[in-house]
Amino acid sequence: MFCTKCGKEIDENADVCPACGTSAKPAATSTNAKKNGSLLKGSFVNDRIDSCLASLRKISWDRGFDKAEMFTNSIGTWGYYLLAVFSLIAYPILFSKIEMGGTGFLIGLVFLVFCFFFGYCGTKLYSSIRNLIDNIPSSVSSMNVIDVIAVIAAILAVFGSITCFIASRIDLVAMLMSATDVSLVLVGVVLLFAGAYICVMLIGSQKLLGVKVEKCGSAEEFLGLITLFIKMLTRLTPFIWGAGAFAALVIEIQALSSDGVDFFAYTGLAAYTAVITGLLPLIVYINYIMCNFILDFAKSVLSVPGKIDSLKK
């Protein structure tokens, strides 16, 4: 290599230039720059964003999020239990409208068994999924990428709230007549809730998602980010499960006031919603185990060269 001051060629292991005495080693990056991953020293925007994220991370997001999960899980459990009892009472009444009361009782009895199973299964697997998330850390070399994605999610949430506000200013009757306006509202709601959820999860990632900041290579960090987003999707399960149970119960009640084609449509929709959301915890649990098995296998393969080198030594 060459001296940065006099240009004389010097040995790569030399600490100083023998000709002019200038240090041959590059200046160490400041601790703050390493920590924040920013080379724009004194950048007002960067500093304000980093300080805002640091302040938000001081809030105990895990307590509020855990309470919300437990509350939603309780709604799902009681929703399925109430749906089970309601189906045994409502199905004979519903099917008596078409002179099939006996069939309605049998279907209600079968549906009762399944709903009790869904309520029990979801509650048990919720605890197992939480234990897996807590016990499997997601390794990253720094929080820089997580910060960037959290800021992007916050921007999406802001755009979603602006879209919903604009839609609320539109005449509702005219809006419902236009498929474009309805799509705009749906896009705004999705951006608002998805952006807020992702932002909260990533800000509280070290406790909510088990993120572990440690020295790791690019491959290990890539696997760590994959596990991070798998956990993020997995923690949505109680909310979808609880909302599905409540929605199925509401649709089933609505079927009581319907006749003919609407009766079968509402009954079928309630059953479909209950089954799909009821099986969701089991499906998520199996998929989570499979994904982590593949990721563990990939980590084992990546560790082979290092083990071979240590054996050679």
Contacts in CASP RR format, 6 or more apart in sequence:
PFRMAT RR
TARGET T0000
AUTHOR 0000-0000-0000
METHOD contacts of the structure
MODEL  1
MFCTKCGKEIDENADVCPACGTSAKPAATSTNAKKNGSLLKGSFVNDRID
SCLASLRKISWDRGFDKAEMFTNSIGTWGYYLLAVFSLIAYPILFSKIEM
GGTGFLIGLVFLVFCFFFGYCGTKLYSSIRNLIDNIPSSVSSMNVIDVIA
VIAAILAVFGSITCFIASRIDLVAMLMSATDVSLVLVGVVLLFAGAYICV
MLIGSQKLLGVKVEKCGSAEEFLGLITLFIKMLTRLTPFIWGAGAFAALV
IEIQALSSDGVDFFAYTGLAAYTAVITGLLPLIVYINYIMCNFILDFAKS
VLSVPGKIDSLKK
1 9 0 8 1.000
1 10 0 8 1.000
1 12 0 8 1.000
1 24 0 8 1.000
2 8 0 8 1.000
2 9 0 8 1.000
2 10 0 8 1.000
3 9 0 8 1.000
3 10 0 8 1.000
3 17 0 8 1.000
3 19 0 8 1.000
3 20 0 8 1.000
3 22 0 8 1.000
3 24 0 8 1.000
4 22 0 8 1.000
5 17 0 8 1.000
5 20 0 8 1.000
5 22 0 8 1.000
6 17 0 8 1.000
6 19 0 8 1.000
6 20 0 8 1.000
6 22 0 8 1.000
8 17 0 8 1.000
8 18 0 8 1.000
8 19 0 8 1.000
8 20 0 8 1.000
10 17 0 8 1.000
10 18 0 8 1.000
10 19 0 8 1.000
10 24 0 8 1.000
14 24 0 8 1.000
15 23 0 8 1.000
15 24 0 8 1.000
15 25 0 8 1.000
16 22 0 8 1.000
16 23 0 8 1.000
16 24 0 8 1.000
17 23 0 8 1.000
17 24 0 8 1.000
30 41 0 8 1.000
33 39 0 8 1.000
33 41 0 8 1.000
35 142 0 8 1.000
36 46 0 8 1.000
36 50 0 8 1.000
36 144 0 8 1.000
37 142 0 8 1.000
37 144 0 8 1.000
38 46 0 8 1.000
38 50 0 8 1.000
40 46 0 8 1.000
49 147 0 8 1.000
49 151 0 8 1.000
50 147 0 8 1.000
53 147 0 8 1.000
53 150 0 8 1.000
53 151 0 8 1.000
53 203 0 8 1.000
56 203 0 8 1.000
57 203 0 8 1.000
57 204 0 8 1.000
57 206 0 8 1.000
60 207 0 8 1.000
61 200 0 8 1.000
61 203 0 8 1.000
61 204 0 8 1.000
61 207 0 8 1.000
61 208 0 8 1.000
62 204 0 8 1.000
62 207 0 8 1.000
62 208 0 8 1.000
65 200 0 8 1.000
65 208 0 8 1.000
65 235 0 8 1.000
68 239 0 8 1.000
69 126 0 8 1.000
69 235 0 8 1.000
69 238 0 8 1.000
69 239 0 8 1.000
72 238 0 8 1.000
72 239 0 8 1.000
72 241 0 8 1.000
72 242 0 8 1.000
72 243 0 8 1.000
73 122 0 8 1.000
73 123 0 8 1.000
73 126 0 8 1.000
73 238 0 8 1.000
73 241 0 8 1.000
73 242 0 8 1.000
75 242 0 8 1.000
75 245 0 8 1.000
75 246 0 8 1.000
76 119 0 8 1.000
76 241 0 8 1.000
76 242 0 8 1.000
76 244 0 8 1.000
76 245 0 8 1.000
76 246 0 8 1.000
77 119 0 8 1.000
77 122 0 8 1.000
77 123 0 8 1.000
77 245 0 8 1.000
79 119 0 8 1.000
79 242 0 8 1.000
79 245 0 8 1.000
79 246 0 8 1.000
79 249 0 8 1.000
80 115 0 8 1.000
80 116 0 8 1.000
80 118 0 8 1.000
80 119 0 8 1.000
80 245 0 8 1.000
80 274 0 8 1.000
80 278 0 8 1.000
81 115 0 8 1.000
81 116 0 8 1.000
81 119 0 8 1.000
82 249 0 8 1.000
83 111 0 8 1.000
83 115 0 8 1.000
83 245 0 8 1.000
83 248 0 8 1.000
83 249 0 8 1.000
83 252 0 8 1.000
83 274 0 8 1.000
84 111 0 8 1.000
84 112 0 8 1.000
84 113 0 8 1.000
84 114 0 8 1.000
84 115 0 8 1.000
84 116 0 8 1.000
85 112 0 8 1.000
86 249 0 8 1.000
86 252 0 8 1.000
86 253 0 8 1.000
87 107 0 8 1.000
87 108 0 8 1.000
87 111 0 8 1.000
87 112 0 8 1.000
87 115 0 8 1.000
87 252 0 8 1.000
88 105 0 8 1.000
88 108 0 8 1.000
88 109 0 8 1.000
88 111 0 8 1.000
88 112 0 8 1.000
90 252 0 8 1.000
90 253 0 8 1.000
90 255 0 8 1.000
90 256 0 8 1.000
91 104 0 8 1.000
91 105 0 8 1.000
91 107 0 8 1.000
91 108 0 8 1.000
91 111 0 8 1.000
91 267 0 8 1.000
92 101 0 8 1.000
92 102 0 8 1.000
92 104 0 8 1.000
92 105 0 8 1.000
92 108 0 8 1.000
93 256 0 8 1.000
94 104 0 8 1.000
94 255 0 8 1.000
94 256 0 8 1.000
94 263 0 8 1.000
94 267 0 8 1.000
95 101 0 8 1.000
95 102 0 8 1.000
95 103 0 8 1.000
95 104 0 8 1.000
95 105 0 8 1.000
95 107 0 8 1.000
96 104 0 8 1.000
97 259 0 8 1.000
97 260 0 8 1.000
97 263 0 8 1.000
98 260 0 8 1.000
98 263 0 8 1.000
111 271 0 8 1.000
111 274 0 8 1.000
114 274 0 8 1.000
114 275 0 8 1.000
115 274 0 8 1.000
118 245 0 8 1.000
118 274 0 8 1.000
118 275 0 8 1.000
118 277 0 8 1.000
118 278 0 8 1.000
118 279 0 8 1.000
119 245 0 8 1.000
119 278 0 8 1.000
121 278 0 8 1.000
121 281 0 8 1.000
121 282 0 8 1.000
122 241 0 8 1.000
122 278 0 8 1.000
122 281 0 8 1.000
122 282 0 8 1.000
125 281 0 8 1.000
125 282 0 8 1.000
125 284 0 8 1.000
125 285 0 8 1.000
126 237 0 8 1.000
126 238 0 8 1.000
126 241 0 8 1.000
126 281 0 8 1.000
128 285 0 8 1.000
129 234 0 8 1.000
129 237 0 8 1.000
129 281 0 8 1.000
129 284 0 8 1.000
129 285 0 8 1.000
129 288 0 8 1.000
132 288 0 8 1.000
132 289 0 8 1.000
132 292 0 8 1.000
133 209 0 8 1.000
133 210 0 8 1.000
133 231 0 8 1.000
133 234 0 8 1.000
133 235 0 8 1.000
134 210 0 8 1.000
136 227 0 8 1.000
136 231 0 8 1.000
136 292 0 8 1.000
137 210 0 8 1.000
137 211 0 8 1.000
137 212 0 8 1.000
138 205 0 8 1.000
138 209 0 8 1.000
138 210 0 8 1.000
138 211 0 8 1.000
138 212 0 8 1.000
138 224 0 8 1.000
138 225 0 8 1.000
138 227 0 8 1.000
138 228 0 8 1.000
138 231 0 8 1.000
139 212 0 8 1.000
139 213 0 8 1.000
139 214 0 8 1.000
139 216 0 8 1.000
139 220 0 8 1.000
139 221 0 8 1.000
139 223 0 8 1.000
139 224 0 8 1.000
140 146 0 8 1.000
140 211 0 8 1.000
140 212 0 8 1.000
140 213 0 8 1.000
140 214 0 8 1.000
140 216 0 8 1.000
140 221 0 8 1.000
140 224 0 8 1.000
140 225 0 8 1.000
140 228 0 8 1.000
141 213 0 8 1.000
141 214 0 8 1.000
141 215 0 8 1.000
141 216 0 8 1.000
141 217 0 8 1.000
141 221 0 8 1.000
142 213 0 8 1.000
143 205 0 8 1.000
143 211 0 8 1.000
143 213 0 8 1.000
145 225 0 8 1.000
146 202 0 8 1.000
146 205 0 8 1.000
146 211 0 8 1.000
146 228 0 8 1.000
147 202 0 8 1.000
149 198 0 8 1.000
149 202 0 8 1.000
150 198 0 8 1.000
150 199 0 8 1.000
150 202 0 8 1.000
150 203 0 8 1.000
153 194 0 8 1.000
153 195 0 8 1.000
153 196 0 8 1.000
153 197 0 8 1.000
153 198 0 8 1.000
153 199 0 8 1.000
153 202 0 8 1.000
154 195 0 8 1.000
154 199 0 8 1.000
156 191 0 8 1.000
156 194 0 8 1.000
156 195 0 8 1.000
156 198 0 8 1.000
157 191 0 8 1.000
157 192 0 8 1.000
157 193 0 8 1.000
157 194 0 8 1.000
157 195 0 8 1.000
157 196 0 8 1.000
157 199 0 8 1.000
159 188 0 8 1.000
159 191 0 8 1.000
160 187 0 8 1.000
160 188 0 8 1.000
160 189 0 8 1.000
160 191 0 8 1.000
160 192 0 8 1.000
161 188 0 8 1.000
161 192 0 8 1.000
163 184 0 8 1.000
163 185 0 8 1.000
163 187 0 8 1.000
163 188 0 8 1.000
163 191 0 8 1.000
163 192 0 8 1.000
164 185 0 8 1.000
164 188 0 8 1.000
164 189 0 8 1.000
164 192 0 8 1.000
166 184 0 8 1.000
167 175 0 8 1.000
167 181 0 8 1.000
167 184 0 8 1.000
167 185 0 8 1.000
167 188 0 8 1.000
170 181 0 8 1.000
174 181 0 8 1.000
175 181 0 8 1.000
175 182 0 8 1.000
175 185 0 8 1.000
176 182 0 8 1.000
197 236 0 8 1.000
198 232 0 8 1.000
200 208 0 8 1.000
201 208 0 8 1.000
201 209 0 8 1.000
201 232 0 8 1.000
201 235 0 8 1.000
202 209 0 8 1.000
202 232 0 8 1.000
205 211 0 8 1.000
205 228 0 8 1.000
206 212 0 8 1.000
206 213 0 8 1.000
208 235 0 8 1.000
209 228 0 8 1.000
209 231 0 8 1.000
209 232 0 8 1.000
209 235 0 8 1.000
210 231 0 8 1.000
211 228 0 8 1.000
219 302 0 8 1.000
220 299 0 8 1.000
220 302 0 8 1.000
223 295 0 8 1.000
223 298 0 8 1.000
223 299 0 8 1.000
223 302 0 8 1.000
224 295 0 8 1.000
226 295 0 8 1.000
227 291 0 8 1.000
227 292 0 8 1.000
227 295 0 8 1.000
230 288 0 8 1.000
230 291 0 8 1.000
230 292 0 8 1.000
234 284 0 8 1.000
234 288 0 8 1.000
237 280 0 8 1.000
237 281 0 8 1.000
237 284 0 8 1.000
240 277 0 8 1.000
240 280 0 8 1.000
241 277 0 8 1.000
241 278 0 8 1.000
241 280 0 8 1.000
241 281 0 8 1.000
242 277 0 8 1.000
243 277 0 8 1.000
244 273 0 8 1.000
244 274 0 8 1.000
244 277 0 8 1.000
244 278 0 8 1.000
245 274 0 8 1.000
245 277 0 8 1.000
245 278 0 8 1.000
247 273 0 8 1.000
247 277 0 8 1.000
248 270 0 8 1.000
248 271 0 8 1.000
248 273 0 8 1.000
248 274 0 8 1.000
248 277 0 8 1.000
249 270 0 8 1.000
251 266 0 8 1.000
251 269 0 8 1.000
251 270 0 8 1.000
251 273 0 8 1.000
252 266 0 8 1.000
252 267 0 8 1.000
252 270 0 8 1.000
254 266 0 8 1.000
255 262 0 8 1.000
255 263 0 8 1.000
255 266 0 8 1.000
255 267 0 8 1.000
255 270 0 8 1.000
258 265 0 8 1.000
258 266 0 8 1.000
END
